[in-house]
Amino acid sequence: MQVLENIIWWLVLIGVMIMIHELGHFWAARFFDVKVETFSFGFGPRLFGFRRGDTDYRFSLLLFGGYVRMAGEQMVDAAGVDVNDPRGLLAKPRWQRAIIAFAGPFMNLVLAVGLLTGLFMVKYPKVADEDMRAVIGHVTPDSPAAKAGLEDGDRIVKLDGQQNPTWEDVDLKQIAGAKQPMFLTIERNGKRFDTTVIPTLSEATGSGYVGWDERGEVQIASVEPGYPAEKAGLKKGDLLVAVNGQPIHSSTKFQEMTKSSAGKPIEIEFQRDGQNHTVSVQPVYAKLDGPPARWMIGVTQQQKLHLINTRLSLPDALRESISENSKGALLFAHVIEGIIRRSVSARIITGPIGIAQLSGDAAREGPSAFIVLMAMVSLQLAILNLLPIPIFDGFSILTLLVEMVMQRDLSLNVREALFRVGFVFIMMLLAFVIYNDISKLLPPG
């Protein structure tokens, strides 16, 4: 049932993305009086649809995208199109064709900003100031952070020249910064010192890895049925206070202490409804959702943030939405740059299977989480489509700009060759991301 739910919510998510994107092209084409022959949700053979006016609105077999086909757009029929026909795409000025190409990604940007603006006008979760401070909760032994001399409780007061960074700023540098030095100023016991940490490239996530964890309260996010945690009475929402007398301020430390138990019982102190309780739990050697077998008690953890829910006015919500989307765009750009520089592994890319899982998880969490995910995917789709890669909108825009400078069209042979290269690239990319998604679900090796 969960797999079916994931597929349904994935279709909802991708469906909205495609419709908005292609509507951008469609509306721009209609504005400049270009004849639109096909508006398709999906690629490949036509499954069903209807015709209205000049346009065939259809659903096609491969639901991994969509397209708007305009008269004279495809090279296979360009020779048979009268370019003097005022409704043919090639008859339109290049600046109009560039606007039509840009309209799709633009609509995805508008959707991303609009979704968060609407959400923040209804519910804006502001993180309390104490949770914004970049205080280290745990340093993994032998990690880059440990080798740089960092310890639990250290506060990062400067990062690459930026004063008082938040963990959001730190994560942005870390994720796309493998093999790139991070220059830090650390505050410990009232004293400050400088150090440098160089993230390594994590094979598991494909991003930079430092080996530190954010300090905060750790809350049980889920309890696996039939595992020791459930039998001991632990429940979702319990706050983990200590394990074997050691205070717990990070999820990573809790996982390390459980894994290193070697099956011996551990004393867990937790808080529920303001009251502290202690239980003895004996870990079992097992594996869940793909990772290799390890000692575990059958829970997942998350940091409990102190959120202040409020509502923003339209101007404030719009301003905050633009700010959040700008941060997301910057992170995505850093990831793409990192992949090109090989400081970020391509394993970080999520394909349709991974997005389906994220869609289902977000939908089960609630409307707010699903709206945030939709805004993020829409933003990334806009950026991806603006890249100068054959068959993407960015390449069409670049080609038109080159033709404006040359003051002549590229030859039909060149256009057709570029289209074929782009199609092969898209198919290879699709195959890679699907393989990537499947490999993440399987145990290493």
Residue pairs with C-beta under 8 A, 6 or more apart in sequence:
2 360
5 360
5 363
5 364
6 356
6 357
6 359
6 360
7 356
9 356
9 359
9 360
9 362
9 363
9 370
10 352
10 355
10 356
10 359
10 360
11 63
12 359
13 355
13 359
13 370
13 373
13 374
13 377
14 63
14 64
14 352
14 355
15 41
16 111
16 374
16 378
17 108
17 111
17 374
17 377
17 378
17 381
18 41
18 65
18 66
19 41
19 66
20 107
20 108
20 110
20 111
20 378
21 66
21 104
21 105
21 107
21 108
21 381
21 385
22 39
22 41
22 66
22 67
22 68
22 104
23 107
24 103
24 104
24 105
24 106
24 107
24 108
25 68
25 100
25 101
25 103
25 104
26 36
26 39
26 68
27 103
28 99
28 100
28 103
29 36
29 68
29 70
29 89
29 100
30 36
32 92
32 96
32 99
32 100
33 86
33 87
34 70
34 71
34 87
34 88
34 89
34 92
34 100
35 54
35 70
35 71
35 87
35 88
36 54
36 55
36 68
36 69
36 70
36 71
37 54
37 55
37 56
37 69
37 70
37 71
38 55
38 56
38 58
38 67
38 68
38 69
39 55
39 56
39 57
39 58
39 68
40 46
40 56
40 58
40 59
40 60
40 66
40 67
40 68
40 69
41 58
41 59
41 60
41 63
41 66
42 59
42 60
42 61
42 62
42 63
42 64
42 65
42 66
43 60
43 61
43 62
43 64
43 65
43 66
43 67
44 60
44 61
44 62
45 60
45 61
46 56
46 58
46 59
46 60
47 58
47 59
47 60
47 61
48 58
48 59
49 56
49 57
49 58
49 59
50 56
50 57
51 57
64 352
64 430
70 89
70 100
71 81
71 85
71 87
71 88
71 89
72 78
72 81
72 83
72 85
72 88
72 89
72 90
72 91
73 89
74 419
75 412
75 415
75 416
75 419
76 416
78 90
78 412
78 415
79 412
81 88
81 90
82 88
83 90
83 91
84 91
85 91
89 97
89 100
92 100
94 400
94 403
94 404
95 400
95 404
97 396
97 400
98 396
98 397
98 400
98 401
101 393
101 396
101 397
101 400
102 393
102 397
104 385
104 393
105 381
105 382
105 383
105 385
105 386
105 393
105 394
106 382
108 378
108 379
108 381
108 382
108 385
109 325
109 378
109 379
109 382
111 374
111 375
111 378
112 325
112 328
112 375
112 376
112 378
112 379
112 382
113 318
113 321
113 322
113 325
113 375
114 321
115 321
115 371
115 372
115 374
115 375
115 378
116 317
116 320
116 321
116 324
116 325
116 371
116 372
116 375
117 314
117 317
117 318
117 321
118 317
118 371
119 368
119 371
119 372
119 375
120 311
120 312
120 316
120 317
120 320
120 321
121 311
121 312
121 313
121 314
121 317
122 311
123 309
123 311
123 368
124 309
124 310
124 311
124 312
124 317
124 320
125 307
125 308
125 309
126 307
126 308
126 309
126 310
127 305
127 306
127 307
127 308
128 305
128 306
128 307
128 308
130 306
131 216
131 305
131 306
132 166
132 167
133 155
133 164
133 166
134 155
134 156
134 157
134 159
134 164
134 165
134 166
134 167
134 169
134 170
134 214
135 153
135 154
135 155
135 156
135 214
135 215
136 145
136 150
136 151
136 152
136 153
136 154
136 155
136 156
136 212
136 213
136 214
136 215
137 152
137 212
137 213
137 214
137 215
137 216
137 249
137 250
137 252
137 253
138 152
138 212
138 213
138 215
138 249
138 250
138 252
138 253
138 256
139 145
139 146
139 150
139 151
139 152
139 211
139 212
139 213
140 146
140 211
140 212
140 213
140 252
140 256
142 211
143 209
143 210
143 211
143 212
144 197
144 198
144 199
144 200
144 209
144 210
144 211
145 197
145 210
145 211
145 212
146 211
147 197
148 184
148 195
148 196
148 197
149 195
150 186
150 195
150 197
150 212
151 188
152 215
152 249
152 253
153 188
153 215
154 186
154 187
154 188
155 186
155 187
155 188
156 165
156 170
156 184
156 185
156 186
157 163
157 164
157 185
157 186
157 187
157 192
158 164
158 165
158 183
158 184
158 185
159 165
159 169
159 170
159 173
159 182
159 183
159 184
159 185
160 173
160 182
160 183
161 183
162 169
167 214
168 327
172 327
172 330
172 331
172 334
173 182
173 208
174 182
174 199
174 207
174 208
174 209
174 210
175 207
175 208
175 331
175 334
175 335
175 344
176 207
176 208
176 331
176 334
176 335
176 337
176 338
176 343
176 344
177 199
177 208
177 334
177 338
177 343
178 199
178 200
178 201
178 202
178 207
178 208
178 209
178 338
178 343
178 344
179 198
179 199
179 200
179 201
179 343
180 198
180 199
180 208
180 343
181 196
181 197
181 198
182 196
182 197
182 198
182 199
182 210
183 194
183 196
184 194
184 195
184 196
184 197
185 192
185 193
185 194
186 192
186 193
186 194
186 195
197 210
199 208
199 209
199 210
200 208
200 209
201 207
201 208
201 209
201 343
201 344
201 345
202 208
202 209
202 345
203 345
203 347
205 345
205 347
205 348
206 344
206 345
206 346
206 347
206 348
206 349
207 335
207 338
207 344
207 345
207 348
208 338
208 343
208 344
213 250
213 251
213 252
213 253
214 250
214 303
215 249
215 250
216 249
216 250
216 303
216 304
216 305
217 239
217 249
217 303
217 304
218 239
218 240
218 248
218 249
218 250
218 251
218 254
218 301
218 302
218 303
218 304
219 237
219 238
219 239
219 240
219 301
219 302
219 303
219 304
220 229
220 234
220 235
220 236
220 237
220 238
220 239
220 240
220 270
220 299
220 300
220 301
221 236
221 299
221 300
221 301
221 302
222 236
222 299
222 300
223 229
223 230
223 234
223 235
223 236
223 298
223 299
224 230
224 288
224 298
224 299
226 298
227 284
227 286
227 296
227 297
227 298
227 299
228 281
228 282
228 283
228 284
228 297
228 298
229 281
229 297
229 298
229 299
230 298
232 268
232 279
232 280
232 281
232 297
233 279
234 268
234 270
234 279
234 281
234 297
234 299
235 272
237 272
238 270
238 271
238 272
239 270
239 271
239 272
239 304
240 248
240 254
240 268
240 269
240 270
240 301
241 247
241 248
241 269
241 270
241 271
241 276
242 248
242 268
242 269
243 254
243 257
243 258
243 266
243 267
243 268
243 269
244 257
244 266
244 267
245 267
246 253
246 257
248 254
250 303
251 301
251 302
251 303
254 301
255 301
257 266
258 266
258 283
258 295
258 296
258 297
259 294
259 295
259 296
260 295
261 283
261 295
262 295
263 282
263 283
263 284
263 285
263 295
264 282
264 283
265 280
265 281
265 282
266 280
266 281
266 282
266 283
266 297
267 278
267 279
267 280
268 278
268 279
268 280
268 281
269 276
269 277
269 278
270 276
270 277
270 278
270 279
271 277
281 297
283 295
283 296
283 297
284 295
284 296
284 297
284 298
285 293
285 294
285 295
285 296
286 293
286 294
286 296
286 298
287 293
287 294
287 443
288 296
288 298
289 441
290 440
290 441
290 442
290 443
291 443
292 443
292 444
312 320
325 375
325 379
328 376
328 379
328 380
329 379
329 383
332 379
332 380
332 383
333 383
335 344
335 348
336 383
336 387
338 344
339 345
339 346
339 348
339 349
346 432
346 436
347 436
347 439
347 440
349 432
349 433
349 436
350 358
350 433
350 436
350 437
351 430
351 432
351 433
351 434
351 436
351 437
352 433
352 434
352 437
353 434
353 437
353 438
353 441
354 433
354 436
354 437
354 440
355 377
358 373
359 370
359 373
361 369
362 369
362 370
362 372
362 373
363 369
363 370
384 392
385 392
385 393
385 394
386 392
386 393
386 394
386 397
387 394
387 395
388 394
388 395
388 398
389 395
389 422
389 425
390 418
390 419
390 421
390 422
390 425
391 419
391 422
391 423
391 425
391 426
392 422
395 418
395 422
399 410
399 418
402 410
403 409
403 410
